[in-house]
Amino acid sequence: MTSEVDTLAAVSYWDDNEINRIYEKYVDTIYRVCYMLLKSEHEAEDVCQNVFIKLINSDKQFESDEHIKAWLILCAKNESKNLLKHWWRSKKVSVESIAEISVEDKYNDDETLKLVLSLPDRFKIPVYLYYYEGYSTDEIATILKINPSTVRGQLKTGREKLKVMLKDGENNV
């Protein structure tokens, strides 16, 4: 009985209008972070939904919208990585691979984003947050819970890898 009361208290912490505002403001960013890690439209949607459910059930006090955004991104990253660990994920065949349908088609105008999404996770996330979401290296370090110097190193390596990929693309054209 206590858990029901606790759950109701946590849910009642958030006003419906506030949840809708936060959802509308950040759903695209959270979805892109999930998709960037999972490479599956349906799994990204599921994880994105779970992240917002966690927010609703949370009684965490946030200092600002940026604090909420950082918390949502970190939660999305962790939820996505947890999903990647499940044994059943490697045993299934995705509809996307059969039908060759990809969410990346939505981003055909931006070939660079495709290249960023193809980077290894340790470089992809900092590069995406820095260039596409506008975070500083210190903010990224806080979100990912790593040192700012590590973020700068990952950005440098990520940029170098992107340069190589861009040069290879020009040679193939």
N, C-alpha and C positions, 0 to 999 in steps of 0.2 A: 504494500500500500504506500509505503514511503516513496518508492521510486516513481509511482504515478504522480504523487504530489510534487516531487522534485521536477519531473518532466513538465508538468503543467506550469510550474513556476518559471522554468527556463523558457518555455514557449511564449508565455505571457510577457516576458521581458521585452520582446520586440513588437513594435506596432506594425500592423499590416502595411500601412503606407510606407513606413521606413524600410521594411523588407522589400517591397516592390521597387522602391527607389534604388536601393543597393543592388538588387538583382538586375534591373534595367541598365544600371551604370556599368556593372562589372561582368555580366554574363559572357559577353564576347571575349573579353580578355581571359577569363577563366577557361572557357571552352578552348581557346587557342593554345593555352598552356597544356591542357589535358591532351589535345590532339597532337601537339608537338611531341609529347612523350609516348603516347599510345599508338599513334598512326591508325586509329580506327574511329570512324565517326560515331558509331553506336557506343563504344566504350567511353569515348570522350564525353558524350552526352550523359551517360550514366554517372560517371565520376563528377562531372560538373553539377549534376543534380544532387549528388551526395554531399558535395562541398557546401552547397547552399542549405541543405538540411542540417548539416553540422552547425552552420552559422545560426540558424533558427533555434536549434536546441542548446546553443551556447549561451551562457550568461556572462560571457567575457565583456569587460568594459573596454571600449576602444576610444582612443584619444582623438582620432580624426578619420576622415574618409580614406586617407592614405594608409593609415594603420589597418583599417578594414581590408583594403585592397592587398596590402602586404600579407595579412593573415590568410586571406582567400587564396592567394598565389601559393603560399607555402603549403596550405592544406591541399590544394590541387596537385601540387608536385608530390607530396607524400602519398596521397590517395592513388595517384597514377602509378607511382613506383610500387606500392603495395599490390596493385592489380597485376602489374608485370611479374610479380613474384609467384603468383598462383600457378600451380602445375597445369590446370585445365586450360589455361590460355594458350599454351604451346600445342595442345592437342586438337584444337578446333581449327576449322577452315573458315575464314571470314568471307562474308558475302561480297565485301569490297574486292577481295582478291579474285574471286570468281568472275564477277561482273566487270572488273577493272574500272570500278567507280571510285573516285578519290575525292576527298574534300579539297585536296590541293588544287583541283580544277577551278575552285572558286578564286584561287590566287594566281591564275595564269598570267595576269598582268605583272606580277612581281616575281620574276625569276630568282631574284636574290633571296626572297623568303624561302623558296624551295631549297636553295643551297643552304640557308641557315638551318632549315628543318632537317637536312641530311647530316649535319654535324653530330658528333658524339654528344651525349647529354651534358657532359661536364663543360662543354664549350657552348652548346646550343642555348641553354637556359640563360647564362649571363649575356650572351650576344643578343638574344631576343629581348630580354628585359631592358638592356641598355639602349638598343637602337629602335625597337618597335614600341616599347612602353615608356621610354624616357626616364628610366631610373638612373640615379648616379651609382658609382661603384660602391660607395658607402651604404646606400639603400639596398643594393643587391646583396651586399655582404650581410646585412641585417636579415633580409628575407631568407637567404640560403644558409644563414648561420655559419658563415666562413669568414676568414680575414679579408679585409679590403684588398690587401696585396695579392691574395689568391685570386680574387675577382679580376684584378687588373692583368694578372698573368694569364688567366683563362681567356679574357678578352683579346689579349695580344695573340695568343696561340690561335684562337678562333678566327681572328682577322687574317692571320697568315694562311690558315687552311682555306678560308674563303678566297683569298687571292689566287692560290694554286688552283682551286676549283674553277674560278672565273677564267684563268689563263687556259686551262684544259678545255673549257667550253668554247673559247674563241678558236682554238686550234682544230676543234672537231667540226666547226661550221664551215 
